[in-house]
Amino acid sequence: YFPYHNANFASIRKSGEFYVDKTRFIQPLFESAKHVSIFRPPSFGKSLMQETIAHFFDFRYQNCKEEWSKLFDGLD
């Protein structure tokens, strides 16, 4: 199932919906930039990428390794 207009990263990962993995770009992006701006046309995944970044750096998930693993295991 393709989650069109669904920008909730956690629900997409937990339900097993189609997800294009862009997590390998998260750390390099924040290691090299002071400010991050993402410009893309409408419906190109900006909100989903923002949601993914929020979950990636969210301490509630990082402190709970089981929950973080459910979301990010199998991704870059």
N, C-alpha and C positions, 0 to 999 in steps of 0.2 A: 504494500500500500504506500502510495506517495503522499506525504503529509503536506499538501498544498495549503499555504497560509497558516501553518502551525509553527509558531516560533518558540514553543516550549520544549527546550532541549531535553529535560528530564523525562517528560511524557513520551517523546519520540523514542528515546533510548530504551525506556522501560517497556514500551509496547512493541518494540522490534520493528518500527516503521522504517522506511527507506531514509538513510542519512548519509550525506556526502561528507566524509571525514576531512576536516580542515584543521584538526587540532595540532598538527605539526607546525603550523604557522604561529601559534599563540606565543610560545616563549621567545622565539627569535624576534617577533614583532615588538614585544615589550622590553627586550634586552637592548635594543638599538634605538628606541624612539622615546622622546620625552612626551610627545602628544601623539595620539593615534586618531586618525580620521578615516572612515571607510566610506568611499563613494562608489555606489553601484546603481544601476537602474532599478526601478521598482520591481519587487518580487524576485530579487537575486540573493536573498538570504542574509541581509544585514542584521535584522532583528534576531534571527537564529544564531548568527555568529556572536552577537553581543551576549545573548543568553548563554551560549557555550563558554565564552570567556568568563562570565560571571560565575558559572558553576565551577570552572577550572580553578579560579582563585578564591572561591568562597571557603572560608575557614570552617564553616559548619560541616561542609562535605570533606574537607581535607582532614579534619580531626576525627571524622567517622570513616575510617578506611574502607569499611564494608560498603557504605553507600557510595563513596567516591569510586570504588572499584566497579560497582554495578553500572555507573554511568560511563566510565572511561576505559574499562578493560576491552581490549581488542581494537582500540583506536591508536593512532600514532602518538 
